[in-house]
């Protein structure tokens, strides 16, 4: 299935774009998504180890299933004061 992943902050900067379109298996979960992102944009690998993934506006764990209609976002860690 084709999915669109929205990128924010450092992920957007590393990828040089605000979203990535990927093809993943019909039974994909967040861990599959992480692997597909690294294959498509290798520069994201270090950030993805710390980033949160949101699926349908909620933080997801690696076992969360992705549907073709899911809204997906990569949210890097935030620091500051």
N, CA, C and O atoms as CSV, one atom per row, in Angstrom:
chain,resi,resn,atom,element,x,y,z
A,1,UNK,N,N,0.839,-1.179,0.000
A,1,UNK,CA,C,0.000,0.000,0.000
A,1,UNK,C,C,0.878,1.235,0.000
A,1,UNK,O,O,2.008,1.210,0.488
A,2,UNK,N,N,0.352,2.302,-0.546
A,2,UNK,CA,C,1.071,3.576,-0.560
A,2,UNK,C,C,0.619,4.409,0.634
A,2,UNK,O,O,-0.571,4.508,0.934
A,3,UNK,N,N,1.600,5.002,1.304
A,3,UNK,CA,C,1.303,5.876,2.432
A,3,UNK,C,C,2.119,7.158,2.302
A,3,UNK,O,O,3.140,7.207,1.616
A,4,UNK,N,N,1.640,8.176,2.972
A,4,UNK,CA,C,2.337,9.468,3.000
A,4,UNK,C,C,2.717,9.733,4.453
A,4,UNK,O,O,1.890,9.630,5.358
A,5,UNK,N,N,3.986,10.077,4.654
A,5,UNK,CA,C,4.502,10.335,5.992
A,5,UNK,C,C,4.915,11.796,6.080
A,5,UNK,O,O,5.776,12.252,5.327
A,6,UNK,N,N,4.305,12.520,6.993
A,6,UNK,CA,C,4.621,13.932,7.207
A,6,UNK,C,C,5.864,14.027,8.084
A,6,UNK,O,O,5.969,13.319,9.086
A,7,UNK,N,N,6.801,14.888,7.720
A,7,UNK,CA,C,8.045,15.069,8.470
A,7,UNK,C,C,8.069,16.437,9.113
A,7,UNK,O,O,7.676,17.426,8.494
A,8,UNK,N,N,8.526,16.501,10.350
A,8,UNK,CA,C,8.587,17.761,11.073
A,8,UNK,C,C,9.995,18.033,11.579
A,8,UNK,O,O,10.786,17.111,11.777
A,9,UNK,N,N,10.294,19.293,11.782
A,9,UNK,CA,C,11.529,19.778,12.414
A,9,UNK,C,C,12.781,19.142,11.796
A,9,UNK,O,O,12.997,19.241,10.588
A,10,UNK,N,N,13.605,18.486,12.630
A,10,UNK,CA,C,14.860,17.912,12.159
A,10,UNK,C,C,14.680,16.857,11.080
A,10,UNK,O,O,15.528,16.727,10.198
A,11,UNK,N,N,13.594,16.105,11.135
A,11,UNK,CA,C,13.334,15.092,10.098
A,11,UNK,C,C,13.114,15.774,8.751
A,11,UNK,O,O,13.605,15.309,7.722
A,12,UNK,N,N,12.388,16.857,8.766
A,12,UNK,CA,C,12.136,17.624,7.541
A,12,UNK,C,C,13.452,18.180,6.987
A,12,UNK,O,O,13.691,18.148,5.780
A,13,UNK,N,N,14.287,18.682,7.871
A,13,UNK,CA,C,15.578,19.235,7.437
A,13,UNK,C,C,16.485,18.155,6.856
A,13,UNK,O,O,17.099,18.356,5.808
A,14,UNK,N,N,16.571,17.021,7.526
A,14,UNK,CA,C,17.437,15.935,7.042
A,14,UNK,C,C,16.969,15.380,5.702
A,14,UNK,O,O,17.784,15.031,4.848
A,15,UNK,N,N,15.655,15.300,5.522
A,15,UNK,CA,C,15.106,14.738,4.283
A,15,UNK,C,C,15.066,15.774,3.164
A,15,UNK,O,O,15.008,15.417,1.987
A,16,UNK,N,N,15.096,17.054,3.529
A,16,UNK,CA,C,15.015,18.104,2.521
A,16,UNK,C,C,13.627,18.253,1.920
A,16,UNK,O,O,13.472,18.806,0.831
A,17,UNK,N,N,12.623,17.763,2.624
A,17,UNK,CA,C,11.231,17.855,2.168
A,17,UNK,C,C,10.313,17.653,3.366
A,17,UNK,O,O,10.738,17.168,4.415
A,18,UNK,N,N,9.062,18.028,3.199
A,18,UNK,CA,C,8.138,17.951,4.336
A,18,UNK,C,C,7.333,16.656,4.407
A,18,UNK,O,O,6.595,16.436,5.367
A,19,UNK,N,N,7.471,15.810,3.409
A,19,UNK,CA,C,6.803,14.504,3.457
A,19,UNK,C,C,7.525,13.499,2.575
A,19,UNK,O,O,8.314,13.861,1.702
A,20,UNK,N,N,7.236,12.232,2.825
A,20,UNK,CA,C,7.786,11.135,2.034
A,20,UNK,C,C,6.627,10.209,1.695
A,20,UNK,O,O,5.783,9.914,2.540
A,21,UNK,N,N,6.600,9.761,0.460
A,21,UNK,CA,C,5.603,8.771,0.062
A,21,UNK,C,C,6.303,7.428,-0.058
A,21,UNK,O,O,7.340,7.311,-0.711
A,22,UNK,N,N,5.723,6.411,0.584
A,22,UNK,CA,C,6.331,5.091,0.651
A,22,UNK,C,C,5.342,4.023,0.219
A,22,UNK,O,O,4.128,4.222,0.263
A,23,UNK,N,N,5.878,2.899,-0.195
A,23,UNK,CA,C,5.065,1.713,-0.423
A,23,UNK,C,C,5.476,0.693,0.630
A,23,UNK,O,O,6.648,0.330,0.730
A,24,UNK,N,N,4.515,0.238,1.406
A,24,UNK,CA,C,4.755,-0.743,2.464
A,24,UNK,C,C,3.768,-1.893,2.301
A,24,UNK,O,O,2.761,-1.741,1.611
A,25,UNK,N,N,4.038,-3.041,2.925
A,25,UNK,CA,C,3.099,-4.161,2.832
A,25,UNK,C,C,1.731,-3.813,3.425
A,25,UNK,O,O,1.627,-2.928,4.274
A,26,UNK,N,N,0.709,-4.494,2.986
A,26,UNK,CA,C,-0.661,-4.266,3.495
A,26,UNK,C,C,-0.747,-4.478,5.000
A,26,UNK,O,O,-1.603,-3.885,5.656
A,27,UNK,N,N,0.115,-5.305,5.552
A,27,UNK,CA,C,0.087,-5.606,6.987
A,27,UNK,C,C,1.165,-4.838,7.745
A,27,UNK,O,O,1.610,-5.284,8.802
A,28,UNK,N,N,1.584,-3.705,7.226
A,28,UNK,CA,C,2.692,-2.945,7.818
A,28,UNK,C,C,2.329,-2.386,9.185
A,28,UNK,O,O,1.185,-2.029,9.466
A,29,UNK,N,N,3.362,-2.329,10.021
A,29,UNK,CA,C,3.240,-1.672,11.316
A,29,UNK,C,C,4.317,-0.580,11.381
A,29,UNK,O,O,5.075,-0.390,10.429
A,30,UNK,N,N,4.375,0.119,12.491
A,30,UNK,CA,C,5.300,1.244,12.620
A,30,UNK,C,C,6.755,0.796,12.453
A,30,UNK,O,O,7.551,1.535,11.874
A,31,UNK,N,N,7.119,-0.375,12.936
A,31,UNK,CA,C,8.512,-0.815,12.751
A,31,UNK,C,C,8.831,-1.011,11.264
A,31,UNK,O,O,9.949,-0.726,10.834
A,32,UNK,N,N,7.869,-1.492,10.479
A,32,UNK,CA,C,8.063,-1.610,9.026
A,32,UNK,C,C,8.218,-0.223,8.403
A,32,UNK,O,O,9.024,-0.024,7.495
A,33,UNK,N,N,7.450,0.711,8.896
A,33,UNK,CA,C,7.530,2.088,8.412
A,33,UNK,C,C,8.918,2.664,8.660
A,33,UNK,O,O,9.499,3.292,7.774
A,34,UNK,N,N,9.449,2.454,9.852
A,34,UNK,CA,C,10.794,2.960,10.169
A,34,UNK,C,C,11.827,2.398,9.183
A,34,UNK,O,O,12.678,3.135,8.685
A,35,UNK,N,N,11.750,1.101,8.907
A,35,UNK,CA,C,12.688,0.478,7.965
A,35,UNK,C,C,12.538,1.071,6.571
A,35,UNK,O,O,13.535,1.345,5.903
A,36,UNK,N,N,11.304,1.269,6.129
A,36,UNK,CA,C,11.064,1.837,4.799
A,36,UNK,C,C,11.582,3.274,4.722
A,36,UNK,O,O,12.109,3.688,3.689
A,37,UNK,N,N,11.436,4.026,5.795
A,37,UNK,CA,C,11.937,5.401,5.803
A,37,UNK,C,C,13.459,5.428,5.678
A,37,UNK,O,O,14.004,6.252,4.945
A,38,UNK,N,N,14.144,4.537,6.386
A,38,UNK,CA,C,15.601,4.491,6.322
A,38,UNK,C,C,16.067,4.087,4.926
A,38,UNK,O,O,17.065,4.609,4.429
A,39,UNK,N,N,15.360,3.171,4.299
A,39,UNK,CA,C,15.723,2.761,2.943
A,39,UNK,C,C,15.517,3.895,1.951
A,39,UNK,O,O,16.294,4.045,1.008
A,40,UNK,N,N,14.478,4.693,2.156
A,40,UNK,CA,C,14.163,5.787,1.236
A,40,UNK,C,C,15.007,7.026,1.499
A,40,UNK,O,O,15.463,7.687,0.566
A,41,UNK,N,N,15.211,7.336,2.777
A,41,UNK,CA,C,15.993,8.518,3.178
A,41,UNK,C,C,16.995,8.066,4.242
A,41,UNK,O,O,16.737,8.227,5.435
A,42,UNK,N,N,18.137,7.503,3.827
A,42,UNK,CA,C,19.106,6.960,4.792
A,42,UNK,C,C,19.557,7.955,5.855
A,42,UNK,O,O,19.893,7.553,6.969
A,43,UNK,N,N,19.571,9.235,5.532
A,43,UNK,CA,C,19.993,10.251,6.489
A,43,UNK,C,C,19.101,10.362,7.712
A,43,UNK,O,O,19.491,10.972,8.708
A,44,UNK,N,N,17.909,9.781,7.653
A,44,UNK,CA,C,16.989,9.839,8.790
A,44,UNK,C,C,17.291,8.792,9.866
A,44,UNK,O,O,16.750,8.871,10.969
A,45,UNK,N,N,18.142,7.821,9.561
A,45,UNK,CA,C,18.341,6.688,10.480
A,45,UNK,C,C,18.682,7.097,11.911
A,45,UNK,O,O,18.024,6.614,12.832
A,46,UNK,N,N,19.682,7.966,12.154
A,46,UNK,CA,C,19.992,8.301,13.548
A,46,UNK,C,C,18.829,8.985,14.261
A,46,UNK,O,O,18.600,8.751,15.448
A,47,UNK,N,N,18.106,9.818,13.548
A,47,UNK,CA,C,16.983,10.534,14.149
A,47,UNK,C,C,15.818,9.592,14.442
A,47,UNK,O,O,15.147,9.743,15.463
A,48,UNK,N,N,15.570,8.630,13.569
A,48,UNK,CA,C,14.433,7.725,13.748
A,48,UNK,C,C,14.565,6.851,14.985
A,48,UNK,O,O,13.561,6.358,15.500
A,49,UNK,N,N,15.778,6.652,15.466
A,49,UNK,CA,C,15.976,5.866,16.684
A,49,UNK,C,C,15.390,6.577,17.899
A,49,UNK,O,O,15.046,5.933,18.891
A,50,UNK,N,N,15.274,7.904,17.824
A,50,UNK,CA,C,14.771,8.697,18.950
A,50,UNK,C,C,13.419,9.344,18.676
A,50,UNK,O,O,12.755,9.810,19.601
A,51,UNK,N,N,13.013,9.374,17.427
A,51,UNK,CA,C,11.781,10.078,17.043
A,51,UNK,C,C,10.540,9.289,17.447
A,51,UNK,O,O,10.567,8.063,17.557
A,52,UNK,N,N,9.460,10.021,17.662
A,52,UNK,CA,C,8.150,9.400,17.898
A,52,UNK,C,C,7.423,9.357,16.568
A,52,UNK,O,O,7.597,10.233,15.722
A,53,UNK,N,N,6.617,8.339,16.396
A,53,UNK,CA,C,5.773,8.212,15.216
A,53,UNK,C,C,4.338,8.374,15.672
A,53,UNK,O,O,3.910,7.730,16.629
A,54,UNK,N,N,3.605,9.221,15.002
A,54,UNK,CA,C,2.176,9.394,15.297
A,54,UNK,C,C,1.378,8.772,14.160
A,54,UNK,O,O,1.672,8.987,12.984
A,55,UNK,N,N,0.370,8.002,14.527
A,55,UNK,CA,C,-0.546,7.397,13.565
A,55,UNK,C,C,-1.948,7.863,13.939
A,55,UNK,O,O,-2.418,7.626,15.052
A,56,UNK,N,N,-2.595,8.516,13.014
A,56,UNK,CA,C,-3.937,9.055,13.241
A,56,UNK,C,C,-3.993,9.940,14.486
A,56,UNK,O,O,-4.887,9.815,15.323
A,57,UNK,N,N,-3.014,10.835,14.580
A,57,UNK,CA,C,-2.941,11.876,15.602
A,57,UNK,C,C,-2.662,11.372,17.012
A,57,UNK,O,O,-2.892,12.094,17.981
A,58,UNK,N,N,-2.168,10.137,17.140
A,58,UNK,CA,C,-1.789,9.602,18.446
A,58,UNK,C,C,-0.410,8.960,18.342
A,58,UNK,O,O,-0.084,8.323,17.340
A,59,UNK,N,N,0.402,9.136,19.398
A,59,UNK,CA,C,1.700,8.483,19.408
A,59,UNK,C,C,1.492,6.973,19.323
A,59,UNK,O,O,0.596,6.419,19.961
A,60,UNK,N,N,2.334,6.319,18.525
A,60,UNK,CA,C,2.188,4.890,18.277
A,60,UNK,C,C,3.449,4.152,18.701
A,60,UNK,O,O,4.538,4.725,18.727
A,61,UNK,N,N,3.291,2.876,19.034
A,61,UNK,CA,C,4.463,2.049,19.304
A,61,UNK,C,C,4.801,1.271,18.036
A,61,UNK,O,O,4.062,1.334,17.054
A,62,UNK,N,N,5.899,0.549,18.054
A,62,UNK,CA,C,6.365,-0.128,16.843
A,62,UNK,C,C,5.416,-1.209,16.342
A,62,UNK,O,O,5.500,-1.601,15.178
A,63,UNK,N,N,4.519,-1.699,17.185
A,63,UNK,CA,C,3.583,-2.755,16.783
A,63,UNK,C,C,2.270,-2.202,16.214
A,63,UNK,O,O,1.435,-2.971,15.737
A,64,UNK,N,N,2.080,-0.890,16.261
A,64,UNK,CA,C,0.844,-0.285,15.765
A,64,UNK,C,C,0.703,-0.517,14.266
A,64,UNK,O,O,1.617,-0.230,13.494
A,65,UNK,N,N,-0.444,-1.037,13.867
A,65,UNK,CA,C,-0.704,-1.288,12.452
A,65,UNK,C,C,-1.026,0.003,11.720
A,65,UNK,O,O,-1.598,0.935,12.284
A,66,UNK,N,N,-0.646,0.035,10.455
A,66,UNK,CA,C,-0.906,1.194,9.597
A,66,UNK,C,C,-1.931,0.790,8.551
A,66,UNK,O,O,-1.831,-0.269,7.931
A,67,UNK,N,N,-2.917,1.655,8.370
A,67,UNK,CA,C,-3.934,1.432,7.339
A,67,UNK,C,C,-3.658,2.368,6.162
A,67,UNK,O,O,-2.939,3.355,6.317
A,68,UNK,N,N,-4.213,2.075,5.007
A,68,UNK,CA,C,-3.992,2.955,3.849
A,68,UNK,C,C,-4.459,4.396,4.092
A,68,UNK,O,O,-3.938,5.326,3.475
A,69,UNK,N,N,-5.423,4.584,4.975
A,69,UNK,CA,C,-5.957,5.919,5.239
A,69,UNK,C,C,-5.309,6.606,6.441
A,69,UNK,O,O,-5.688,7.724,6.792
A,70,UNK,N,N,-4.333,5.944,7.076
A,70,UNK,CA,C,-3.709,6.512,8.277
A,70,UNK,C,C,-2.968,7.805,7.977
A,70,UNK,O,O,-2.315,7.950,6.943
A,71,UNK,N,N,-3.088,8.744,8.917
A,71,UNK,CA,C,-2.276,9.963,8.886
A,71,UNK,C,C,-1.043,9.657,9.727
A,71,UNK,O,O,-1.157,9.308,10.902
A,72,UNK,N,N,0.130,9.789,9.122
A,72,UNK,CA,C,1.368,9.386,9.796
A,72,UNK,C,C,2.319,10.584,9.853
A,72,UNK,O,O,2.452,11.335,8.887
A,73,UNK,N,N,2.979,10.745,11.007
A,73,UNK,CA,C,3.929,11.837,11.158
A,73,UNK,C,C,5.146,11.360,11.931
A,73,UNK,O,O,5.033,10.546,12.847
A,74,UNK,N,N,6.309,11.872,11.555
A,74,UNK,CA,C,7.552,11.645,12.297
A,74,UNK,C,C,7.800,12.906,13.114
A,74,UNK,O,O,7.916,14.005,12.571
A,75,UNK,N,N,7.879,12.724,14.432
A,75,UNK,CA,C,8.054,13.852,15.337
A,75,UNK,C,C,9.371,13.657,16.099
A,75,UNK,O,O,9.448,12.841,17.018
A,76,UNK,N,N,10.404,14.414,15.708
A,76,UNK,CA,C,11.705,14.283,16.360
A,76,UNK,C,C,11.641,14.781,17.801
A,76,UNK,O,O,10.726,15.516,18.170
A,77,UNK,N,N,12.632,14.371,18.626
A,77,UNK,CA,C,12.685,14.868,19.985
A,77,UNK,C,C,12.860,16.391,19.980
A,77,UNK,O,O,13.474,16.968,19.084
A,78,UNK,N,N,12.304,17.004,21.001
A,78,UNK,CA,C,12.353,18.461,21.107
A,78,UNK,C,C,13.205,18.817,22.309
A,78,UNK,O,O,13.084,18.205,23.371
A,79,UNK,N,N,14.067,19.810,22.139
A,79,UNK,CA,C,14.858,20.276,23.276
A,79,UNK,C,C,14.775,21.783,23.327
A,79,UNK,O,O,14.354,22.432,22.370
A,80,UNK,N,N,15.164,22.308,24.410
A,80,UNK,CA,C,15.152,23.757,24.540
A,80,UNK,C,C,14.751,24.159,25.940
A,80,UNK,O,O,14.595,23.321,26.828
A,81,UNK,N,N,14.591,25.431,26.117
A,81,UNK,CA,C,14.287,25.909,27.461
A,81,UNK,C,C,13.058,26.707,27.535
A,81,UNK,O,O,12.687,27.172,28.614
